[in-house]
Amino acid sequence: MTDQSSATARNAVTVGLALGALGVLAFSMSLPATRVAVQDLDPWFVAFGRAIGAAGLAWAYLISIRATRPTRGQWPRLAVVALGVVIGFPLFTSLALTTQTSAHGAVVIAVLPAVTAVFAVLRAGERPPPLFWAASAAGLLAVLAFLGAAGAVRGALSVADLFLLVAVVLCGLGYAEGGALARELGGARTICWALLLSLPVTVPVTAIAALADPPRAGAAAWSAFGYVTLVSMFLGFFAWYAGLARGGIARVGQIQLAQPVLTLGWSALLLGETVTPVSIAAALVVLACVVLIQRTRGGKAPANSRNQDRRAVDAAGRQVGQGLVRG
């Protein structure tokens, strides 16, 4: 019985790692795909239009599982999630990538796990050791130094760089709040309800953008738009949350460290962008800081909170798994 239980646990971890890797692979293509889309399509249309498409899929998913509506107290928290991951990150990265390369953006986005960890600590009231804050500051300084070096070449820090920094902060906030809310709703339902909640904003903005600049694009731009709609905004979250639930947050979460490296690779292979040694060095420094943050984040959280998190994530995994089977 013990051997059978151990084998089952190992299988769950293996599946979790595979799903987590699939989610990271999906997200690693987001910046290059956005870069392609905004070359022909208005960035406001790309940012908000993809949320509308994903909201339609979210509605179908919630109907299929007969999901109950969030409580009154959960709606404001869903609004924070929507602000961060449905509106903020897609909008500011789309605006940035109209003039900046996705390889450059990958280095800035590399600090996202660190920003998410900081927001999670602030949100949970943990008390991490001083090394946590030192590593967080070092990661941010590495990104700022990279931007400063790039600005020195161009003459000044660009508006695109500021957009990328705002995108990271908003996304980190949305990830942290979404992670906390997923304890109650489950990960898949959290992103789905956030997408639906965003419709009163995403629909009129998309309509205005389409009227102001009627979308005319080639097959490459529309394919990229389809990717960020179907994969980056919807299916990627399903695989990622399922992986965290089945393989463990700590273990599977480390896979995210490969995302900026993968994005740099896609930018070079698919878009022909130049990946400079400075970009690679900056990304590696940030990744080292993120690893240190993850190892020092523990803090003084109550023991029973870990059990609650585990039960909540397991529940989310079951819900996501059912959705994947239905899909």
KOLMARTI-179345 format. One record per residue (C-alpha): residue number from 0; residue in one letter; x, y, z. Coordinates in steps of 0.02 Angstrom, whole numbers. Example, Ala and Ser with C-alpha at 12.3 -4.5 7.8 and 13.67 -1.06 7.14 Angstrom:
2
NODE   resi   resn        X        Y        Z
NODE      0      a      615     -225      390
NODE      1      s      684      -53      357
// end
This chain:
327
NODE   resi   resn        X        Y        Z
NODE      0      m        0        0        0
NODE      1      t      143      117       43
NODE      2      d      232       80     -121
NODE      3      q       71      110     -216
NODE      4      s       42      276     -127
NODE      5      s      221      330     -162
NODE      6      a      202      285     -346
NODE      7      t       40      384     -355
NODE      8      a      124      534     -274
NODE      9      r      270      523     -396
NODE     10      n      150      513     -543
NODE     11      a       57      666     -479
NODE     12      v      220      763     -466
NODE     13      t      271      709     -641
NODE     14      v      106      763     -715
NODE     15      g      115      926     -616
NODE     16      l      288      964     -681
NODE     17      a      234      926     -859
NODE     18      l       81     1039     -846
NODE     19      g      183     1176     -762
NODE     20      a      313     1167     -900
NODE     21      l      173     1177    -1029
NODE     22      g      105     1333     -944
NODE     23      v      276     1417     -940
NODE     24      l      305     1370    -1122
NODE     25      a      138     1449    -1166
NODE     26      f      175     1611    -1072
NODE     27      s      352     1622    -1142
NODE     28      m      278     1656    -1314
NODE     29      s      167     1799    -1254
NODE     30      l      289     1942    -1280
NODE     31      p      347     1887    -1454
NODE     32      a      166     1857    -1508
NODE     33      t      114     2027    -1441
NODE     34      r      260     2107    -1530
NODE     35      v      201     2032    -1695
NODE     36      a       19     2080    -1666
NODE     37      v       49     2263    -1624
NODE     38      q      151     2291    -1781
NODE     39      d      -11     2290    -1882
NODE     40      l     -148     2306    -1751
NODE     41      d     -183     2447    -1629
NODE     42      p     -107     2403    -1459
NODE     43      w     -268     2450    -1369
NODE     44      f     -363     2332    -1484
NODE     45      v     -238     2193    -1451
NODE     46      a     -239     2216    -1262
NODE     47      f     -426     2229    -1236
NODE     48      g     -487     2128    -1385
NODE     49      r     -395     1972    -1328
NODE     50      a     -479     1988    -1158
NODE     51      i     -650     1986    -1243
NODE     52      g     -609     1827    -1337
NODE     53      a     -543     1745    -1180
NODE     54      a     -698     1802    -1084
NODE     55      g     -807     1708    -1207
NODE     56      l     -708     1550    -1173
NODE     57      a     -716     1584     -986
NODE     58      w     -906     1601     -994
NODE     59      a     -921     1434    -1084
NODE     60      y     -808     1351     -955
NODE     61      l     -904     1421     -805
NODE     62      i    -1068     1365     -882
NODE     63      s    -1000     1191     -915
NODE     64      i     -948     1165     -733
NODE     65      r    -1102     1256     -666
NODE     66      a     -994     1371     -562
NODE     67      t    -1075     1468     -422
NODE     68      r    -1059     1657     -423
NODE     69      p     -926     1738     -313
NODE     70      t     -982     1816     -150
NODE     71      r    -1003     2003     -126
NODE     72      g     -836     2014      -37
NODE     73      q     -745     1922     -176
NODE     74      w     -793     2041     -317
NODE     75      p     -678     2184     -262
NODE     76      r     -534     2061     -251
NODE     77      l     -575     1996     -425
NODE     78      a     -568     2177     -483
NODE     79      v     -387     2185     -422
NODE     80      v     -347     2025     -518
NODE     81      a     -430     2097     -673
NODE     82      l     -335     2260     -656
NODE     83      g     -170     2168     -648
NODE     84      v     -178     2020     -767
NODE     85      v     -326     2056     -882
NODE     86      i     -304     2243     -912
NODE     87      g     -140     2310     -841
NODE     88      f      -11     2186     -901
NODE     89      p      -83     2159    -1077
NODE     90      l     -109     2346    -1104
NODE     91      f       60     2409    -1048
NODE     92      t      158     2270    -1132
NODE     93      s       62     2301    -1294
NODE     94      l      102     2486    -1285
NODE     95      a      284     2450    -1245
NODE     96      l      309     2324    -1384
NODE     97      t      253     2443    -1519
NODE     98      t      427     2520    -1507
NODE     99      q      528     2397    -1402
NODE    100      t      585     2220    -1441
NODE    101      s      516     2069    -1351
NODE    102      a      695     2018    -1306
NODE    103      h      717     2182    -1213
NODE    104      g      548     2157    -1130
NODE    105      a      597     1982    -1074
NODE    106      v      736     2051     -964
NODE    107      v      618     2173     -878
NODE    108      i      482     2041     -857
NODE    109      a      611     1926     -776
NODE    110      v      586     2022     -614
NODE    111      l      400     1979     -611
NODE    112      p      417     1828     -494
NODE    113      a      511     1938     -371
NODE    114      v      379     2074     -378
NODE    115      t      243     1943     -357
NODE    116      a      332     1873     -204
NODE    117      v      344     2046     -126
NODE    118      f      158     2078     -152
NODE    119      a      118     1905      -85
NODE    120      v      219     1940       72
NODE    121      l      134     2107       97
NODE    122      r      -36     2029       62
NODE    123      a      -10     1882      180
NODE    124      g       71     1980      320
NODE    125      e      224     1868      325
NODE    126      r      388     1926      403
NODE    127      p      529     1864      292
NODE    128      p      711     1886      341
NODE    129      p      811     2039      285
NODE    130      l      892     1934      149
NODE    131      f      723     1924       62
NODE    132      w      712     2113       46
NODE    133      a      895     2126       -3
NODE    134      a      870     1999     -144
NODE    135      s      711     2089     -200
NODE    136      a      802     2255     -206
NODE    137      a      949     2176     -298
NODE    138      g      835     2105     -432
NODE    139      l      750     2272     -458
NODE    140      l      917     2362     -464
NODE    141      a      980     2238     -595
NODE    142      v      831     2279     -706
NODE    143      l      851     2466     -679
NODE    144      a     1037     2453     -718
NODE    145      f      995     2361     -879
NODE    146      l      868     2494     -926
NODE    147      g      994     2629     -881
NODE    148      a     1125     2550     -993
NODE    149      a     1001     2536    -1135
NODE    150      g      946     2715    -1105
NODE    151      a     1126     2773    -1112
NODE    152      v     1136     2699    -1287
NODE    153      r      975     2782    -1343
NODE    154      g     1002     2941    -1244
NODE    155      a      864     2923    -1114
NODE    156      l      751     2799    -1027
NODE    157      s      611     2767    -1151
NODE    158      v      425     2776    -1121
NODE    159      a      419     2593    -1172
NODE    160      d      531     2548    -1026
NODE    161      l      416     2640     -907
NODE    162      f      268     2545     -980
NODE    163      l      358     2380     -949
NODE    164      l      393     2426     -768
NODE    165      v      211     2474     -739
NODE    166      a      158     2310     -821
NODE    167      v      269     2211     -701
NODE    168      v      202     2300     -546
NODE    169      l       20     2279     -596
NODE    170      c       43     2098     -647
NODE    171      g      133     2058     -484
NODE    172      l      -12     2133     -388
NODE    173      g     -138     2035     -492
NODE    174      y      -42     1872     -471
NODE    175      a      -28     1894     -283
NODE    176      e     -211     1938     -258
NODE    177      g     -264     1801     -378
NODE    178      g     -160     1674     -283
NODE    179      a     -243     1723     -120
NODE    180      l     -416     1721     -197
NODE    181      a     -385     1552     -279
NODE    182      r     -387     1477     -104
NODE    183      e     -573     1512     -104
NODE    184      l     -625     1504     -287
NODE    185      g     -494     1394     -365
NODE    186      g     -369     1455     -494
NODE    187      a     -470     1423     -652
NODE    188      r     -627     1507     -587
NODE    189      t     -527     1654     -523
NODE    190      i     -459     1699     -696
NODE    191      c     -625     1660     -779
NODE    192      w     -726     1774     -665
NODE    193      a     -594     1909     -681
NODE    194      l     -612     1902     -870
NODE    195      l     -801     1917     -861
NODE    196      l     -789     2058     -734
NODE    197      s     -679     2154     -855
NODE    198      l     -806     2154     -997
NODE    199      p     -885     2324     -955
NODE    200      v     -711     2397     -985
NODE    201      t     -639     2285    -1120
NODE    202      v     -791     2290    -1237
NODE    203      p     -809     2480    -1256
NODE    204      v     -621     2509    -1264
NODE    205      t     -603     2377    -1400
NODE    206      a     -749     2453    -1496
NODE    207      i     -675     2628    -1486
NODE    208      a     -503     2564    -1539
NODE    209      a     -579     2470    -1686
NODE    210      l     -677     2624    -1743
NODE    211      a     -529     2742    -1724
NODE    212      d     -410     2625    -1814
NODE    213      p     -505     2488    -1907
NODE    214      p     -404     2327    -1890
NODE    215      r     -314     2283    -2050
NODE    216      a     -179     2153    -2033
NODE    217      g      -99     2006    -2117
NODE    218      a     -106     1823    -2069
NODE    219      a       44     1837    -1953
NODE    220      a      -32     1976    -1846
NODE    221      w     -201     1890    -1834
NODE    222      s     -118     1725    -1789
NODE    223      a      -20     1813    -1652
NODE    224      f     -180     1895    -1590
NODE    225      g     -263     1725    -1586
NODE    226      y     -119     1655    -1487
NODE    227      v     -124     1787    -1350
NODE    228      t     -313     1767    -1342
NODE    229      l     -327     1578    -1334
NODE    230      v     -162     1531    -1252
NODE    231      s      -89     1678    -1156
NODE    232      m     -254     1738    -1086
NODE    233      f     -342     1573    -1058
NODE    234      l     -268     1400    -1087
NODE    235      g      -98     1447    -1017
NODE    236      f     -177     1486     -849
NODE    237      f     -267     1318     -849
NODE    238      a     -107     1219     -875
NODE    239      w      -10     1326     -752
NODE    240      y     -136     1313     -610
NODE    241      a     -160     1126     -640
NODE    242      g       28     1102     -630
NODE    243      l       41     1198     -467
NODE    244      a     -101     1097     -393
NODE    245      r      -35      925     -440
NODE    246      g      152      949     -423
NODE    247      g      163     1071     -279
NODE    248      i      181     1259     -282
NODE    249      a      362     1264     -224
NODE    250      r      424     1129     -344
NODE    251      v      326     1177     -501
NODE    252      g      345     1363     -467
NODE    253      q      532     1351     -498
NODE    254      i      496     1309     -681
NODE    255      q      444     1490     -704
NODE    256      l      627     1538     -692
NODE    257      a      648     1470     -869
NODE    258      q      519     1589     -943
NODE    259      p      629     1741     -980
NODE    260      v      764     1629    -1053
NODE    261      l      635     1546    -1166
NODE    262      t      566     1716    -1217
NODE    263      l      740     1774    -1265
NODE    264      g      759     1617    -1369
NODE    265      w      591     1639    -1457
NODE    266      s      631     1822    -1491
NODE    267      a      793     1773    -1577
NODE    268      l      729     1620    -1670
NODE    269      l      558     1680    -1727
NODE    270      l      580     1868    -1741
NODE    271      g      764     1880    -1780
NODE    272      e      792     2000    -1635
NODE    273      t      968     2025    -1569
NODE    274      v      997     1957    -1394
NODE    275      t     1146     2053    -1327
NODE    276      p     1267     1987    -1195
NODE    277      v     1207     2127    -1081
NODE    278      s     1028     2061    -1096
NODE    279      i     1082     1884    -1054
NODE    280      a     1188     1942     -907
NODE    281      a     1048     2050     -837
NODE    282      a      923     1907     -854
NODE    283      l     1039     1787     -763
NODE    284      v     1068     1911     -621
NODE    285      v      880     1936     -600
NODE    286      l      849     1748     -604
NODE    287      a      980     1723     -468
NODE    288      c      893     1853     -361
NODE    289      v      725     1769     -389
NODE    290      v      796     1600     -335
NODE    291      l      862     1681     -177
NODE    292      i      694     1764     -145
NODE    293      q      603     1598     -160
NODE    294      r      724     1516      -38
NODE    295      t      710     1655       93
NODE    296      r      525     1694       78
NODE    297      g      465     1570      210
NODE    298      g      427     1699      344
NODE    299      k      320     1658      494
NODE    300      a      160     1597      417
NODE    301      p       54     1486      530
NODE    302      a       74     1300      501
NODE    303      n     -112     1275      471
NODE    304      s     -107     1403      328
NODE    305      r        5     1284      231
NODE    306      n     -123     1146      251
NODE    307      q     -262     1264      197
NODE    308      d     -162     1316       45
NODE    309      r     -130     1134        1
NODE    310      r     -315     1089       15
NODE    311      a     -365     1241      -87
NODE    312      v     -238     1206     -223
NODE    313      d     -290     1024     -231
NODE    314      a     -470     1080     -254
NODE    315      a     -416     1200     -391
NODE    316      g     -320     1059     -474
NODE    317      r     -473      948     -476
NODE    318      q     -578     1088     -553
NODE    319      v     -446     1127     -684
NODE    320      g     -421      944     -723
NODE    321      q     -607      925     -753
NODE    322      g     -603     1075     -868
NODE    323      l     -456     1005     -965
NODE    324      v     -546      840     -988
NODE    325      r     -703      929    -1047
NODE    326      g     -598     1035    -1166
// end
